[in-house]
């Protein structure tokens, strides 16, 4: 772990941060394809380099090799995204244009706070889940980890869809095309709800088989199947929650966006993880995410309805 962190933190942190910034810039210009190519190229290269640097038949560097592979991949993504920024029609990176003004920091803080809250609390919630699962068995810890990875696929697609909506939402809101913002929101909610519903049905039916792909232990499969099926019940609600969060973030409503970002992974999930296992044992832990999603949906509906009505007026 120390060898991996030595490479990724000391040498790879800066390219990773720049990649995120550049990807957002390129995507905001409308060049979503170039942003995808720049990001995915680094991921694919990382997959290829990992066994070469880690395994004995390659360079046999172990964890340090994994870190070095990550750094190289991040640097390649950085170069591709930088080319996209240089060739863009609106944004050209130059150190001569760097200006430190409070208004810039304030705008960045307002736009990025919800994402910071969401990602930070997601890490805290994961630690709480693992700690709570450890009170039952090692199989419970493994099952929770597997379920989180499975749900991450659908959630990542959902977040990506929402991030694609954000530039359109921000542009139309800035141009005072409020009805177009409303139409875009409802379109994204309907489309993503259908997608997540289809994913939920597949995961609910084939839950044991899907979990067995990651871990073939009977205890892991039994615990993970129940947890996965509980989450499938409220998984389509992410269409409303995520789109409401993305829309509020894009139009400058920082407080509602930060609350919606914090609600699912923090405000409701952490208490659910701490309280429900005390009342219902394993079942309480398995249904914690479902309860958090349901509470978040109940809070997000009136908040977003108010925003939409305000925009209509």
Buried (B, 14 or more C-beta within 10 A) or exposed (E): EEBBEBBBEEBBEEBBEBBBEBBBBBBBBBBBEBBBBBBEBBEEBBEEBBBEBBEEEEBEBBBBBBBBBBBBBBBBBBBBBBBBBEEBEEBEBEEEEEEEEEEEEEEEEBBEBBBEBBEBBBEEBBEBBBEBBEEBBEBBBBBBBBBBEBBEEBBEBBBEBBBBBBBBBBBBBEEEBBEBBBEBBEEBBEBBBEBBBEBBEEBBEBBBEBBBEBBEBEBBBBBBBBBBBBBBBBBBBBBBBBBBBBBBBBBEBBEBBBBBBBBBBBBBBBBBBBEBBEEEEBBBBBBBBBBBBBBBBEBBBEBBEEBBEEBEE
